Amino acid sequence: MVLHARFSRPTRRGVIVALTSAAGATVLAACAQPQRPTAPERPSGQVTVTGKLTVLQVDDYHPDHNKFLKEEIERFAREKNWPLDLANIAGFLAGMDIYQKLLAQKQAGQPPDFLFHSLSTRQLVFLKLLREQTAFVEDLQKRYGRVYPSARASQVIDGKWWSVPFYNRTDGFWAREDKFKAVGIDINKDLDTWDQAREACLKVSAPANQFYGWGLTVNRSGDGEFLVRTIIWSFGGALADTTGQIVTLNSPETIAAVTWLKETYTDPK
């Protein structure tokens, strides 16, 4: 099962990937596997399960957040009297292809029941690693209200929900108003374009004092990927056309964006 947790970047989706739970109730189906047999419901509302409820929890940015979710998962399993196998998984996976690992787990007949991460619902569906969750998400919306629009754009495929959105974060860039003001730059008026921002950061930098205006990276990290995508989109580039069927990344707009990034990180200026 995949639960989508919206991350601070609009391009990243916090997701809980849920396969089919041991109790047969799919919250979000990720890494789809054959339905596990379950015993009839007991009067107490408990369900007898075979094996363990397996959950992969993202090692997210804030320890208190991680601790809270871990305790909630453990409490839920304890109340259901389900044996639990709970493991952490890194937030940013760099060169590790988690999709291949999940696919291998599925093919081995040992997929997790739930995966909470910021993975792509579309990629997981393409690899047939998710179970549809439309009824579940619609029930949640009846209880708690409509989910954020970006979740629908990224998690609804062919009119069906395939992962469960459950929290969101805001996105943004931060600037030291006092530092820019000291050199005559109004952050509310003078940082409207990337060219303006780059020049302003050069102006505010004071290498002799170990202070630098530009605090953004293009290295191999979530923040690096986010910046590269943002610059490409700002210049009008896109991975595919509006149909999603034709790759358009190698466009004049994308080339201009990447050239701009190259200048930013390699020009002696």
C-alpha angles and dihedrals in degrees: 000000000000122000112193115223110186110232128212091266119073089224095058124073123203102222138179107208109206126187117190112305121236088249091058095248110124114208094170123349116222126156089020117221136170113292111267116235114251133195122242115279115271121228088253090061092249123133125213111233135190117227124349137315101247119206131177111202122195115240093234132193101269123054094209090054091049092047092051094051092045091053092047092051091048092047092050093050091045093052090049090045090233120151106242133214105188121176135171125238126195118262096221111037100187108187095356108107102217090180091063091048092050091048091051090050090051093048089050089053093244108102120153118258093224134018120187109196146114095259124142113270090202093056092047091050091047089055090046092241098132138068119220113263103184097123092047095049092045089053090051091050090053089055102038107018137254116329124238115286096241089061091059090050094053105029104038113082121179089349095306132108113234101175135028120247113209110159141013140201133207123247130217151123124259128219133185101238093192094055094049093043090055090063095043099263122136107208090204094056110018103054100061097119133039090243090054091047093050094049092046091052090051090051095050095046118108108184092179087063094041091247121134128183099209112072100166126108139204094193125125099289142097091264091049093052090046093054094047092050092046093052092047091050091045090056091050098259125139139181093233141002123264092276091058088226103094123061111229101168095113093068133131088253094054092045090052090050094049090045089054091051091048090053091048094056103031109031109102088226 
